[in-house]
Amino acid sequence: MSRSIDDSLDFSLVYVDNLNNDVYFSLLHTAIDSKGEGEGPIYNYRPFVAPYFIAFLIVIAFFMVNIFVGFVIVTFQNEGEQEYKNCELDKNQRKCIEFALKARPIRRYIPVKKVQLKIWWFVTSPPFEYAIFSLIMINTVVLAMKYNKQPDNYSKALDYLNIVFTAIFALEFVLKMAAFHFRNYFSDPSNCCDFIIVVGSLIDILYTDIIAPGTNVISINFFRLFRVMRLVKVLSRGEGIRTLLWTFIKSFQALPYVALLIAMLFFIYAVIGMQ
């Protein structure tokens, strides 16, 4: 591996690569073989720089990140408790009161008309939800069945399966629209997402197979993204998955501070390395 290091910024980029174990040994041997500015490398010219790279890997990659994350969590929790240090209620009691104050009752629409009520019971029943969930997973498996240079008959079979799945999900949309009506259906963000996926899938079929097969007026691959987006429908049917996703999104709030500290450490190490 050949790399020219002319300033501290270049050395900072070296440390970004150094965190990747695939190129760690190449960087280590490059530093050991380096001689001087404007001179070619000499084998094993500076063996004393090896502990420097090893120490960086141990301190940053193994310990520092994990210790820092744990420290941030503990500090954040302690700072939150400082506000209530004179409060007679413990943490669980405060959480219960806070939950009771912030809780919002879930609005559940129940139709009055007899036929609409039957459709509503059907689309909100657990068997219907499990059936749709199973179809989503089967559709995901079908999407993964493509391979390079597959036979034409095999491709047509996959296209027919895509049409079948699109028809089923479109039927799900029609039934839910009949059960909830327009306003109540689109008041749920998950239903809005399902609607976009269904419309995109229908456009995919109409454009690629009926209206303009074999043309490149609009990228066909763009519409085929809606086939993959059907997996997003799983999020609206799994409470645990939605909780995990929400936790993951909330964790990004502390990401700028973590990135700032790591960047400072990179810069300090880069300045030391340039010496």
C-alpha positions, 0 to 999 in steps of 0.5 A: 500500500502506498500513501503520501502523508503531507500534513495533519489532515492526511494523517487524520485520514490515515487513522480513519483507515486505521480503524478498518482492520482490513488495511490496518497491517498495510498502514502499519508496514507502510509506516515502519518502512517509511524513511523521510520526506522525498525518499523511498521506503526501506524495509523495517526502517522504523520498527519503533513506530509499531507500538504507536499504531498498536496503542491507537488500535487498542485505545480507540477501536477497542476501549475508547468508543465503548467507554465513551458510549457507556460514560455518556449514558451514565452521565446523561442519566445522572444529569437527569436525576439531579433535577429531582434530587430533592423530590420525595418520589422515586424514579418509577413513581415519577415515570408513572406520573409523567406517563399519565400526564403525557398519555393520549388515548388511542382513537379507534374508529368503529363504523356504524353501518352493518356491512362496513362494520363486518369489513372493519372486523375482518381487516382488523382481525389478527388472522388478517394481519398475520396473513398480510405479514406472511405474504410480505415475508413471502414477497421478500423471499421472491424478490431475493430469488433473482440471479444473473442470466436467469432464464426468460421463463423464470423471469416471467414467473417472478413477474407474474408473482409480483403482479399477484402480490401487487393485486393482493396488497391493492385488495388490502387497500380497497378493503381498508378504505371501505372499512375506514373511509378516506379520512380515517384511513389516511389519519394513520401514517402507516396506512399512508405509507401502504398507499404510496407503496401500492400506487408505486407498485401499480405504476411499476406494473402498468409502465413496465409490462403494459404501457411502455415495455422495453422503453427507457423513457423513465427508469424502470429501476425507480418503479421497482424500488416500490417492490422492495419497499413492501418490506416497510409494511412490516414496521406497521405490524410489529410493535417491537420493530417500531419500538426498536426503530424509534430507539435507533432514531432517537440515538442519533441525537447524541451522534454529533457530540460523539463524532466531535469528540472522535474527530478531536481525538483523530486530530490530536493523534494526527498532530502527534503522528506528524511530529 
